[in-house]
Structures are given as C-alpha cells and as structure tokens.
Amino acid sequence: MPPNMVTVTNRGMLTIPAKIRKKLNIEDGNKIFVSEKDGYIILKPIIDFTKEKNKIFDYEEMVDLMKKRESQKEKDIEVENRDPF
C-alpha cells in the first residue's frame, strides 16, 4: 500500500500517517476539522491557542499568539486554494 494511503475502519476511523502528524504537530487528543469540497475530504488541524487555561498572558505572549493565529489563517487559505493533485 502506498505510504499515504490509509484504510477506513467499519466505524469510519482512519489513521493519519506519522510523518504527516509530525509535520503538522498533530498530537494525541488534538481536534481536527473535517469538511468536503468538490468531492475531496479536507482534514484541517485545529490549533488550540488556549492550552493553558486560566493563564494570564503578558504583552509579548499575546503578540506571539496573534502572529501564530495569523500565520495559521494564511496557511489555511493556501491549503484551500491548492490543487490537491
């Protein structure tokens, strides 16, 4: 079976290859947004910027989080506009 081909179980589950999980920083318990567009299944990691609940962020941390969020938005747009083949 090719390296990026996966099998769907009878419960609709699939395994994302480790190489892709590592590249996208997908870890155990992360949420993934699933959608369909033009007959393709789109899996998009949801980045949780609030992993540390009840934490008070200083100015630099907030700026860093905002930059990460903006960077993720740019990546999302790039992925949505990319031809899958």
Backbone as CSV, one residue per row, in Angstrom:
resi,resn,N_x,N_y,N_z,CA_x,CA_y,CA_z,C_x,C_y,C_z
1,MET,0.850,-1.169,0.000,0.000,0.000,0.000,0.905,1.244,0.000
2,PRO,0.605,2.239,-0.833,1.429,3.465,-0.857,1.479,4.129,0.523
3,PRO,2.563,4.862,0.837,2.767,5.390,2.182,1.674,6.326,2.701
4,ASN,1.017,7.081,1.860,-0.013,7.998,2.334,-1.427,7.473,2.119
5,MET,-1.559,6.202,1.788,-2.876,5.595,1.623,-3.274,4.979,2.960
6,VAL,-4.506,5.237,3.381,-4.986,4.695,4.648,-6.263,3.907,4.406
7,THR,-6.634,3.090,5.368,-7.848,2.293,5.290,-8.845,2.813,6.311
8,VAL,-10.082,2.947,5.892,-11.141,3.391,6.789,-11.723,2.154,7.468
9,THR,-11.876,2.212,8.806,-12.434,1.082,9.539,-13.957,1.076,9.401
10,ASN,-14.583,0.011,9.889,-16.047,-0.077,9.815,-16.736,0.974,10.693
11,ARG,-15.978,1.626,11.567,-16.521,2.718,12.390,-16.196,4.084,11.795
12,GLY,-15.621,4.116,10.590,-15.305,5.379,9.930,-14.007,6.013,10.386
13,MET,-13.181,5.257,11.081,-11.922,5.795,11.597,-10.788,5.530,10.612
14,LEU,-9.801,6.431,10.636,-8.604,6.231,9.827,-7.406,6.716,10.611
15,THR,-6.240,6.301,10.198,-5.007,6.700,10.862,-4.247,7.653,9.955
16,ILE,-3.914,8.825,10.490,-3.105,9.780,9.738,-1.657,9.332,9.870
17,PRO,-0.953,9.168,8.746,0.434,8.694,8.822,1.292,9.564,9.750
18,ALA,2.216,8.914,10.480,3.055,9.583,11.477,3.832,10.760,10.880
19,LYS,4.331,10.610,9.670,5.117,11.672,9.033,4.278,12.948,8.881
20,ILE,3.021,12.790,8.521,2.125,13.936,8.350,1.757,14.515,9.718
21,ARG,1.465,13.639,10.699,1.149,14.123,12.047,2.296,14.941,12.615
22,LYS,3.515,14.460,12.419,4.687,15.162,12.943,4.849,16.514,12.250
23,LYS,4.712,16.536,10.935,4.874,17.776,10.166,3.853,18.830,10.594
24,LEU,2.630,18.400,10.909,1.558,19.324,11.274,1.380,19.476,12.781
25,ASN,2.296,18.873,13.553,2.242,18.948,15.024,0.908,18.446,15.575
26,ILE,0.398,17.370,15.011,-0.843,16.770,15.493,-0.474,15.752,16.559
27,GLU,-1.039,15.949,17.755,-0.740,15.076,18.885,-2.014,14.414,19.390
28,ASP,-1.829,13.419,20.231,-2.951,12.702,20.832,-3.921,13.685,21.480
29,GLY,-5.188,13.568,21.146,-6.217,14.416,21.733,-6.510,15.690,20.969
30,ASN,-5.684,16.029,19.954,-5.949,17.222,19.157,-7.250,17.058,18.385
31,LYS,-7.885,18.172,18.094,-9.117,18.181,17.302,-8.764,18.463,15.845
32,ILE,-9.553,17.862,14.949,-9.366,18.053,13.506,-10.711,18.435,12.910
33,PHE,-10.722,19.493,12.111,-11.934,19.913,11.417,-12.022,19.120,10.116
34,VAL,-13.176,18.513,9.857,-13.372,17.695,8.656,-14.438,18.348,7.798
35,SER,-14.129,18.522,6.513,-15.112,19.077,5.587,-14.942,18.406,4.234
36,GLU,-15.840,18.740,3.341,-15.819,18.184,1.982,-15.901,19.333,1.002
37,LYS,-15.120,19.255,-0.067,-15.162,20.266,-1.110,-14.897,19.596,-2.448
38,ASP,-15.835,19.729,-3.351,-15.694,19.185,-4.705,-15.315,17.707,-4.713
39,GLY,-15.894,16.932,-3.798,-15.644,15.502,-3.759,-14.392,15.092,-3.000
40,TYR,-13.700,16.053,-2.383,-12.494,15.749,-1.613,-12.789,15.915,-0.132
41,ILE,-12.191,15.067,0.688,-12.291,15.201,2.141,-11.129,16.074,2.580
42,ILE,-11.434,17.103,3.350,-10.413,18.022,3.831,-10.302,17.862,5.345
43,LEU,-9.106,17.569,5.816,-8.831,17.450,7.244,-7.954,18.634,7.632
44,LYS,-8.388,19.419,8.613,-7.650,20.603,9.000,-7.443,20.610,10.508
45,PRO,-6.167,20.557,10.973,-5.915,20.586,12.410,-6.455,21.881,13.012
46,ILE,-7.038,21.772,14.192,-7.499,22.946,14.917,-6.448,23.259,15.964
47,ILE,-5.869,24.441,15.863,-4.826,24.830,16.797,-5.481,25.432,18.031
48,ASP,-5.145,24.880,19.182,-5.679,25.379,20.444,-4.675,26.351,21.042
49,PHE,-5.002,27.635,20.937,-4.107,28.650,21.480,-4.309,28.837,22.981
50,THR,-5.232,28.103,23.556,-5.527,28.288,24.981,-5.292,26.999,25.763
51,LYS,-4.237,26.279,25.444,-3.953,25.018,26.133,-3.803,25.227,27.628
52,GLU,-3.221,26.346,27.999,-3.022,26.630,29.414,-4.188,27.478,29.892
53,LYS,-5.198,26.815,30.418,-6.392,27.524,30.879,-6.062,28.375,32.093
54,ASN,-6.777,29.480,32.195,-6.643,30.420,33.304,-5.260,31.062,33.385
55,LYS,-4.506,31.016,32.298,-3.193,31.650,32.298,-3.355,33.112,31.894
56,ILE,-2.629,33.980,32.547,-2.614,35.390,32.182,-1.393,35.600,31.303
57,PHE,-1.632,36.081,30.074,-0.549,36.276,29.117,-0.013,37.694,29.215
58,ASP,1.312,37.825,29.119,1.865,39.177,29.062,1.813,39.652,27.603
59,TYR,2.208,40.884,27.391,2.093,41.507,26.064,2.815,40.700,24.987
60,GLU,4.066,40.295,25.245,4.843,39.568,24.234,4.205,38.230,23.882
61,GLU,3.664,37.560,24.890,2.999,36.280,24.632,1.755,36.485,23.771
62,MET,1.009,37.552,24.039,-0.184,37.844,23.236,0.186,38.157,21.788
63,VAL,1.240,38.941,21.603,1.700,39.263,20.250,2.104,37.980,19.534
64,ASP,2.822,37.095,20.236,3.250,35.824,19.654,2.042,34.965,19.265
65,LEU,1.041,34.880,20.145,-0.169,34.111,19.828,-0.897,34.700,18.623
66,MET,-0.954,36.023,18.539,-1.632,36.670,17.412,-0.883,36.390,16.108
67,LYS,0.438,36.395,16.154,1.234,36.078,14.964,0.992,34.634,14.534
68,LYS,0.945,33.715,15.502,0.681,32.306,15.180,-0.695,32.149,14.557
69,ARG,-1.683,32.828,15.117,-3.044,32.750,14.581,-3.090,33.288,13.151
70,GLU,-2.426,34.409,12.893,-2.399,34.997,11.551,-1.686,34.067,10.573
71,SER,-0.581,33.474,11.032,0.164,32.529,10.202,-0.709,31.325,9.848
72,GLN,-1.485,30.834,10.824,-2.368,29.698,10.569,-3.444,30.070,9.560
73,LYS,-3.992,31.286,9.657,-5.001,31.732,8.690,-4.421,31.732,7.278
74,GLU,-3.179,32.231,7.132,-2.529,32.259,5.828,-2.330,30.839,5.290
75,LYS,-1.934,29.912,6.160,-1.752,28.520,5.741,-3.086,27.914,5.328
76,ASP,-4.149,28.223,6.075,-5.484,27.703,5.745,-5.918,28.169,4.360
77,ILE,-5.705,29.443,4.052,-6.075,29.986,2.745,-5.261,29.307,1.656
78,GLU,-3.965,29.115,1.916,-3.090,28.463,0.941,-3.558,27.038,0.660
79,VAL,-3.922,26.298,1.700,-4.372,24.926,1.547,-5.707,24.877,0.789
80,GLU,-6.614,25.791,1.107,-7.921,25.797,0.454,-7.801,26.089,-1.027
81,ASN,-6.798,26.872,-1.419,-6.635,27.246,-2.822,-5.732,26.296,-3.601
82,ARG,-5.125,25.343,-2.915,-4.186,24.414,-3.560,-4.941,23.318,-4.306
83,ASP,-4.442,23.004,-5.501,-4.994,21.889,-6.276,-4.474,20.608,-5.638
84,PRO,-5.376,19.704,-5.186,-4.909,18.504,-4.491,-4.102,17.547,-5.338
85,PHE,-4.100,17.730,-6.645,-3.318,16.837,-7.499,-2.440,17.648,-8.342
